[in-house]
Amino acid sequence: MKAPAQNGLFSHRFFRRNIWIRKIIQIFFFSLIALIAINHTLVETGVDIPILSSASLHSLCPFGGVETLYHYITAGSFIQKIHESSFVLMIISLLTALLFGPVFCGWVCPLGTIQEWVAGLGRKIFKKRRYNHFIPAKLDRILRYTRYLVLAWVIYMTINTGTLFFENVDPYYALFNFWSSEVAVGGLIVLGVTLLASLVVERPWCKYACPYGAVLGISNLFRIFSIRRESSTCKLDGACDITCPMNINVSSASVVRDHQCISCLECTSEAHCPVAGTVTFAAGHLSKLPEKTQTLTSGVK
């Protein structure tokens, strides 16, 4: 069997065993946000956990930086409830996305993590080959772009109202604030629908509605590190397609540039591809990338 061509790329071995590391990172950030949310409530009652920050959930969400961007440019200040930390986190996640793609979505976001946990139950009920493949392909292709409409709607309403408009339907805020009277009914409903849908579709919020996922997804067109497939050693058995939570046709691309990729690396040879070095996470000069790449409009089953 011929060894995969390197084409001047950095070896993927630097990222060896990264899949279990991703699980650890997901648990860490989910637990951290949950504890901070609980501590924020305790602070309001006069009790707190000393080692934890009393910051609000809004100050810990990078999408808040996107929401307040227009107000910051035009007025030099943040909209109500948004803090400087959100702006800083937004910049960090955007820079990270330009390097590695939407790793915030696939490795950090606690809402994405809980959808994956619910997906585990869905796979047991419907089995791996049926789960995450219920929605017809034509409808799925259309639904993939609704998150860009949600993004445009949120930005438009935030600019016109000058308030954190999205808070009322934000499932992230509802997830870590459901015990509080501050959470809106709309947010609880969206959270409930998201978790129920996760039983049949992996990461439904990420795929079809997340406005921040829409922002970071664009980075897949320009990212430096990408998912790459070596056709000379590929068995075309579809293992990478079946395991992709975002239903991307990895087996038909040389470089995955799909706007839905979350850099979870589940399709790689380190995780599920049976042939070593066939599907890798690597970086190289854009001028040396193979001609056959997945574009913004391709790669969805």
C-alpha beads as a LAMMPS data file, in Angstrom:
LAMMPS data file: protein, C-alpha beads

301 atoms
300 bonds

1 atom types
1 bond types

-500.0 500.0 xlo xhi
-500.0 500.0 ylo yhi
-500.0 500.0 zlo zhi

Masses

1 110.0

Atoms # bond

1 1 1 0.000 0.000 0.000
2 1 1 1.374 3.358 -1.013
3 1 1 2.103 5.793 1.793
4 1 1 0.033 9.006 1.815
5 1 1 1.643 11.947 0.064
6 1 1 2.743 14.687 2.397
7 1 1 2.740 17.596 -0.114
8 1 1 4.792 19.739 2.247
9 1 1 2.212 19.431 5.033
10 1 1 2.857 19.206 8.734
11 1 1 2.380 15.670 10.041
12 1 1 -0.917 14.834 11.732
13 1 1 0.953 12.943 14.450
14 1 1 1.101 16.101 16.550
15 1 1 -2.628 15.594 17.115
16 1 1 -2.418 11.884 17.941
17 1 1 -4.895 10.723 20.596
18 1 1 -6.723 14.061 20.382
19 1 1 -10.180 12.449 20.392
20 1 1 -10.127 11.476 24.076
21 1 1 -8.618 14.870 24.809
22 1 1 -11.650 16.470 23.136
23 1 1 -13.969 14.576 25.486
24 1 1 -11.993 15.767 28.503
25 1 1 -12.078 19.379 27.262
26 1 1 -15.830 19.182 26.645
27 1 1 -16.498 17.876 30.153
28 1 1 -14.197 20.522 31.643
29 1 1 -15.889 23.484 29.975
30 1 1 -19.399 22.163 30.571
31 1 1 -18.653 21.654 34.267
32 1 1 -16.925 25.029 34.562
33 1 1 -19.811 26.970 33.006
34 1 1 -22.333 25.024 35.097
35 1 1 -20.457 25.771 38.334
36 1 1 -20.046 29.448 37.438
37 1 1 -23.773 29.689 36.656
38 1 1 -24.650 28.091 39.997
39 1 1 -22.172 30.312 41.798
40 1 1 -23.680 33.406 40.145
41 1 1 -27.029 32.449 41.653
42 1 1 -25.437 31.807 45.052
43 1 1 -23.761 35.234 44.991
44 1 1 -27.184 36.859 44.673
45 1 1 -28.235 35.101 47.899
46 1 1 -25.125 36.201 49.766
47 1 1 -23.292 32.879 49.458
48 1 1 -20.609 31.981 46.950
49 1 1 -17.891 29.502 46.009
50 1 1 -14.649 31.465 46.648
51 1 1 -12.527 29.917 43.890
52 1 1 -15.101 30.578 41.166
53 1 1 -15.850 33.737 39.238
54 1 1 -19.185 35.441 39.866
55 1 1 -19.368 36.487 36.206
56 1 1 -22.701 36.204 34.405
57 1 1 -23.339 33.759 31.590
58 1 1 -23.429 36.622 29.099
59 1 1 -19.875 37.618 29.936
60 1 1 -18.707 34.076 29.199
61 1 1 -20.318 33.767 25.750
62 1 1 -18.274 34.922 22.734
63 1 1 -21.433 35.476 20.673
64 1 1 -22.127 38.457 22.908
65 1 1 -19.146 40.120 21.250
66 1 1 -20.790 39.679 17.847
67 1 1 -24.109 41.037 19.119
68 1 1 -22.526 44.174 20.546
69 1 1 -20.058 44.766 17.700
70 1 1 -22.193 47.351 15.859
71 1 1 -22.986 49.240 19.083
72 1 1 -19.308 49.219 20.046
73 1 1 -18.242 50.607 16.657
74 1 1 -20.922 53.305 16.526
75 1 1 -21.198 54.272 20.207
76 1 1 -17.961 53.025 21.742
77 1 1 -19.759 50.986 24.398
78 1 1 -21.327 47.568 24.901
79 1 1 -25.040 46.852 24.930
80 1 1 -26.624 46.072 28.281
81 1 1 -25.480 42.807 29.948
82 1 1 -22.528 42.362 27.559
83 1 1 -19.072 42.677 29.096
84 1 1 -15.590 43.239 27.748
85 1 1 -14.838 39.570 28.359
86 1 1 -17.368 38.571 25.674
87 1 1 -15.556 40.789 23.205
88 1 1 -12.205 39.263 24.113
89 1 1 -13.591 35.714 23.888
90 1 1 -15.077 36.519 20.488
91 1 1 -11.680 37.628 19.175
92 1 1 -9.951 34.550 20.606
93 1 1 -12.482 32.132 19.119
94 1 1 -12.331 33.864 15.719
95 1 1 -8.538 33.722 15.613
96 1 1 -8.630 30.093 16.676
97 1 1 -11.184 29.370 13.937
98 1 1 -8.920 30.860 11.276
99 1 1 -6.214 28.424 12.372
100 1 1 -8.139 25.242 13.186
101 1 1 -11.740 25.879 12.113
102 1 1 -14.726 26.074 14.514
103 1 1 -13.030 24.260 17.409
104 1 1 -15.148 26.333 19.783
105 1 1 -18.205 24.524 18.424
106 1 1 -16.694 21.058 18.480
107 1 1 -14.536 21.236 21.602
108 1 1 -15.755 23.986 23.938
109 1 1 -19.413 24.979 23.523
110 1 1 -21.414 23.362 26.366
111 1 1 -24.641 23.454 24.352
112 1 1 -22.962 21.428 21.622
113 1 1 -21.639 19.040 24.261
114 1 1 -25.028 18.289 25.801
115 1 1 -26.458 17.676 22.337
116 1 1 -23.732 15.064 21.812
117 1 1 -24.594 13.427 25.138
118 1 1 -28.263 13.178 24.196
119 1 1 -27.161 11.855 20.794
120 1 1 -25.596 8.899 22.606
121 1 1 -29.080 7.855 23.722
122 1 1 -30.426 8.439 20.225
123 1 1 -27.830 6.086 18.743
124 1 1 -28.835 3.340 21.149
125 1 1 -32.491 3.747 20.183
126 1 1 -32.094 4.043 16.410
127 1 1 -28.660 2.411 15.930
128 1 1 -25.669 4.148 14.364
129 1 1 -26.564 3.734 10.688
130 1 1 -30.098 5.113 11.077
131 1 1 -29.461 7.804 13.641
132 1 1 -28.757 11.252 12.216
133 1 1 -30.092 10.286 8.753
134 1 1 -33.846 10.760 9.130
135 1 1 -34.225 14.154 7.446
136 1 1 -34.509 13.957 3.618
137 1 1 -31.389 15.187 1.848
138 1 1 -33.130 17.962 -0.116
139 1 1 -34.790 19.374 2.997
140 1 1 -31.570 19.039 4.967
141 1 1 -29.650 21.094 2.373
142 1 1 -32.147 23.922 2.758
143 1 1 -32.243 23.781 6.551
144 1 1 -28.439 24.066 6.709
145 1 1 -28.685 27.730 5.734
146 1 1 -31.388 28.760 8.201
147 1 1 -28.750 29.518 10.798
148 1 1 -27.520 32.369 8.593
149 1 1 -31.056 33.750 8.581
150 1 1 -31.106 33.449 12.380
151 1 1 -27.790 35.312 12.547
152 1 1 -29.104 38.129 10.338
153 1 1 -32.316 38.329 12.384
154 1 1 -30.483 38.477 15.728
155 1 1 -28.046 41.158 14.536
156 1 1 -30.860 43.230 12.993
157 1 1 -33.060 43.063 16.107
158 1 1 -30.139 43.747 18.467
159 1 1 -29.129 46.835 16.481
160 1 1 -32.690 48.163 16.372
161 1 1 -33.599 47.461 19.997
162 1 1 -30.207 48.191 21.579
163 1 1 -30.802 45.248 23.913
164 1 1 -29.649 41.649 24.218
165 1 1 -32.633 40.501 22.176
166 1 1 -31.445 36.919 21.659
167 1 1 -31.481 36.209 25.403
168 1 1 -35.224 35.470 25.254
169 1 1 -34.759 32.466 22.972
170 1 1 -31.164 31.500 23.713
171 1 1 -30.974 27.770 24.643
172 1 1 -27.448 28.234 26.067
173 1 1 -28.712 30.784 28.572
174 1 1 -31.731 28.615 29.374
175 1 1 -29.576 25.510 29.891
176 1 1 -27.507 27.133 32.626
177 1 1 -30.205 29.323 34.084
178 1 1 -33.371 27.195 33.943
179 1 1 -33.776 27.323 37.726
180 1 1 -33.853 31.110 37.733
181 1 1 -36.822 33.417 37.234
182 1 1 -34.636 35.406 34.815
183 1 1 -34.874 32.805 32.062
184 1 1 -37.565 33.415 29.438
185 1 1 -40.162 30.810 28.512
186 1 1 -39.041 31.087 24.890
187 1 1 -35.526 30.022 25.824
188 1 1 -36.813 26.988 27.726
189 1 1 -38.976 25.977 24.773
190 1 1 -36.075 26.258 22.314
191 1 1 -33.844 24.281 24.696
192 1 1 -36.476 21.563 25.080
193 1 1 -36.992 21.272 21.320
194 1 1 -33.220 21.145 20.787
195 1 1 -32.705 18.323 23.279
196 1 1 -35.659 16.317 21.944
197 1 1 -34.475 16.774 18.360
198 1 1 -31.010 15.569 19.443
199 1 1 -32.535 12.111 19.887
200 1 1 -32.895 11.783 16.097
201 1 1 -30.506 14.423 14.672
202 1 1 -27.004 15.061 15.963
203 1 1 -26.422 18.675 17.000
204 1 1 -29.687 20.038 15.512
205 1 1 -29.136 23.498 16.994
206 1 1 -25.606 23.643 15.583
207 1 1 -26.713 22.512 12.134
208 1 1 -29.848 24.545 11.644
209 1 1 -30.117 27.465 14.058
210 1 1 -26.930 28.516 15.877
211 1 1 -26.007 32.093 14.856
212 1 1 -22.495 31.840 16.259
213 1 1 -21.979 28.562 14.444
214 1 1 -22.896 30.447 11.273
215 1 1 -20.176 33.007 12.002
216 1 1 -17.475 30.449 12.779
217 1 1 -18.547 28.121 9.967
218 1 1 -17.295 30.596 7.379
219 1 1 -13.762 30.045 8.712
220 1 1 -13.805 26.600 7.079
221 1 1 -13.223 28.319 3.754
222 1 1 -9.966 29.917 4.939
223 1 1 -8.669 27.868 7.871
224 1 1 -5.020 26.833 7.888
225 1 1 -5.435 23.383 9.489
226 1 1 -8.003 21.239 7.674
227 1 1 -9.373 17.715 7.431
228 1 1 -7.580 16.081 4.473
229 1 1 -8.256 12.749 2.776
230 1 1 -5.591 10.780 0.882
231 1 1 -7.464 9.126 -2.015
232 1 1 -4.664 6.638 -2.764
233 1 1 -5.210 4.793 0.528
234 1 1 -8.935 5.467 1.012
235 1 1 -11.084 2.303 1.044
236 1 1 -14.248 4.329 0.309
237 1 1 -16.062 2.339 2.989
238 1 1 -17.927 5.423 4.244
239 1 1 -16.694 5.163 7.831
240 1 1 -15.791 8.859 7.876
241 1 1 -19.209 9.840 6.495
242 1 1 -21.167 7.728 8.978
243 1 1 -19.289 9.038 12.011
244 1 1 -19.402 12.719 11.007
245 1 1 -21.921 14.413 13.346
246 1 1 -22.564 17.107 10.732
247 1 1 -23.259 14.609 7.885
248 1 1 -20.408 15.850 5.700
249 1 1 -19.328 13.621 2.793
250 1 1 -15.694 13.418 3.825
251 1 1 -15.125 10.436 1.496
252 1 1 -15.773 12.561 -1.600
253 1 1 -13.338 15.374 -0.790
254 1 1 -9.586 15.821 -0.704
255 1 1 -9.894 18.785 1.668
256 1 1 -13.026 19.386 3.729
257 1 1 -14.128 22.999 3.338
258 1 1 -17.766 22.477 4.258
259 1 1 -19.229 25.343 6.299
260 1 1 -20.741 22.848 8.753
261 1 1 -17.466 21.235 9.842
262 1 1 -16.849 21.693 13.590
263 1 1 -13.308 20.229 13.682
264 1 1 -14.367 17.392 15.979
265 1 1 -11.909 15.070 14.114
266 1 1 -14.236 12.062 14.495
267 1 1 -13.696 11.230 10.813
268 1 1 -9.915 11.022 11.030
269 1 1 -7.684 7.968 11.042
270 1 1 -7.020 8.713 14.704
271 1 1 -10.681 8.031 15.435
272 1 1 -12.734 6.010 12.940
273 1 1 -11.034 5.798 9.545
274 1 1 -9.638 2.224 9.425
275 1 1 -6.527 3.116 7.386
276 1 1 -3.741 5.012 9.134
277 1 1 -2.825 8.352 7.624
278 1 1 -5.785 8.444 5.220
279 1 1 -7.981 11.089 6.855
280 1 1 -5.789 13.530 8.750
281 1 1 -5.786 16.963 10.331
282 1 1 -2.961 18.921 8.752
283 1 1 -1.847 22.313 7.513
284 1 1 -0.064 23.511 4.419
285 1 1 0.156 26.321 1.931
286 1 1 -3.180 27.077 0.317
287 1 1 -1.515 27.059 -3.089
288 1 1 -0.592 23.405 -2.550
289 1 1 -4.030 22.198 -1.577
290 1 1 -5.528 19.591 -3.929
291 1 1 -7.950 20.943 -6.498
292 1 1 -10.863 18.832 -5.304
293 1 1 -12.246 20.477 -2.187
294 1 1 -15.618 20.718 -0.579
295 1 1 -17.140 24.141 -0.921
296 1 1 -19.721 26.053 1.035
297 1 1 -22.570 24.408 -0.851
298 1 1 -21.373 20.814 -1.024
299 1 1 -20.800 17.759 1.119
300 1 1 -24.168 17.271 2.846
301 1 1 -25.931 13.989 2.568

Bonds

1 1 1 2
2 1 2 3
3 1 3 4
4 1 4 5
5 1 5 6
6 1 6 7
7 1 7 8
8 1 8 9
9 1 9 10
10 1 10 11
11 1 11 12
12 1 12 13
13 1 13 14
14 1 14 15
15 1 15 16
16 1 16 17
17 1 17 18
18 1 18 19
19 1 19 20
20 1 20 21
21 1 21 22
22 1 22 23
23 1 23 24
24 1 24 25
25 1 25 26
26 1 26 27
27 1 27 28
28 1 28 29
29 1 29 30
30 1 30 31
31 1 31 32
32 1 32 33
33 1 33 34
34 1 34 35
35 1 35 36
36 1 36 37
37 1 37 38
38 1 38 39
39 1 39 40
40 1 40 41
41 1 41 42
42 1 42 43
43 1 43 44
44 1 44 45
45 1 45 46
46 1 46 47
47 1 47 48
48 1 48 49
49 1 49 50
50 1 50 51
51 1 51 52
52 1 52 53
53 1 53 54
54 1 54 55
55 1 55 56
56 1 56 57
57 1 57 58
58 1 58 59
59 1 59 60
60 1 60 61
61 1 61 62
62 1 62 63
63 1 63 64
64 1 64 65
65 1 65 66
66 1 66 67
67 1 67 68
68 1 68 69
69 1 69 70
70 1 70 71
71 1 71 72
72 1 72 73
73 1 73 74
74 1 74 75
75 1 75 76
76 1 76 77
77 1 77 78
78 1 78 79
79 1 79 80
80 1 80 81
81 1 81 82
82 1 82 83
83 1 83 84
84 1 84 85
85 1 85 86
86 1 86 87
87 1 87 88
88 1 88 89
89 1 89 90
90 1 90 91
91 1 91 92
92 1 92 93
93 1 93 94
94 1 94 95
95 1 95 96
96 1 96 97
97 1 97 98
98 1 98 99
99 1 99 100
100 1 100 101
101 1 101 102
102 1 102 103
103 1 103 104
104 1 104 105
105 1 105 106
106 1 106 107
107 1 107 108
108 1 108 109
109 1 109 110
110 1 110 111
111 1 111 112
112 1 112 113
113 1 113 114
114 1 114 115
115 1 115 116
116 1 116 117
117 1 117 118
118 1 118 119
119 1 119 120
120 1 120 121
121 1 121 122
122 1 122 123
123 1 123 124
124 1 124 125
125 1 125 126
126 1 126 127
127 1 127 128
128 1 128 129
129 1 129 130
130 1 130 131
131 1 131 132
132 1 132 133
133 1 133 134
134 1 134 135
135 1 135 136
136 1 136 137
137 1 137 138
138 1 138 139
139 1 139 140
140 1 140 141
141 1 141 142
142 1 142 143
143 1 143 144
144 1 144 145
145 1 145 146
146 1 146 147
147 1 147 148
148 1 148 149
149 1 149 150
150 1 150 151
151 1 151 152
152 1 152 153
153 1 153 154
154 1 154 155
155 1 155 156
156 1 156 157
157 1 157 158
158 1 158 159
159 1 159 160
160 1 160 161
161 1 161 162
162 1 162 163
163 1 163 164
164 1 164 165
165 1 165 166
166 1 166 167
167 1 167 168
168 1 168 169
169 1 169 170
170 1 170 171
171 1 171 172
172 1 172 173
173 1 173 174
174 1 174 175
175 1 175 176
176 1 176 177
177 1 177 178
178 1 178 179
179 1 179 180
180 1 180 181
181 1 181 182
182 1 182 183
183 1 183 184
184 1 184 185
185 1 185 186
186 1 186 187
187 1 187 188
188 1 188 189
189 1 189 190
190 1 190 191
191 1 191 192
192 1 192 193
193 1 193 194
194 1 194 195
195 1 195 196
196 1 196 197
197 1 197 198
198 1 198 199
199 1 199 200
200 1 200 201
201 1 201 202
202 1 202 203
203 1 203 204
204 1 204 205
205 1 205 206
206 1 206 207
207 1 207 208
208 1 208 209
209 1 209 210
210 1 210 211
211 1 211 212
212 1 212 213
213 1 213 214
214 1 214 215
215 1 215 216
216 1 216 217
217 1 217 218
218 1 218 219
219 1 219 220
220 1 220 221
221 1 221 222
222 1 222 223
223 1 223 224
224 1 224 225
225 1 225 226
226 1 226 227
227 1 227 228
228 1 228 229
229 1 229 230
230 1 230 231
231 1 231 232
232 1 232 233
233 1 233 234
234 1 234 235
235 1 235 236
236 1 236 237
237 1 237 238
238 1 238 239
239 1 239 240
240 1 240 241
241 1 241 242
242 1 242 243
243 1 243 244
244 1 244 245
245 1 245 246
246 1 246 247
247 1 247 248
248 1 248 249
249 1 249 250
250 1 250 251
251 1 251 252
252 1 252 253
253 1 253 254
254 1 254 255
255 1 255 256
256 1 256 257
257 1 257 258
258 1 258 259
259 1 259 260
260 1 260 261
261 1 261 262
262 1 262 263
263 1 263 264
264 1 264 265
265 1 265 266
266 1 266 267
267 1 267 268
268 1 268 269
269 1 269 270
270 1 270 271
271 1 271 272
272 1 272 273
273 1 273 274
274 1 274 275
275 1 275 276
276 1 276 277
277 1 277 278
278 1 278 279
279 1 279 280
280 1 280 281
281 1 281 282
282 1 282 283
283 1 283 284
284 1 284 285
285 1 285 286
286 1 286 287
287 1 287 288
288 1 288 289
289 1 289 290
290 1 290 291
291 1 291 292
292 1 292 293
293 1 293 294
294 1 294 295
295 1 295 296
296 1 296 297
297 1 297 298
298 1 298 299
299 1 299 300
300 1 300 301
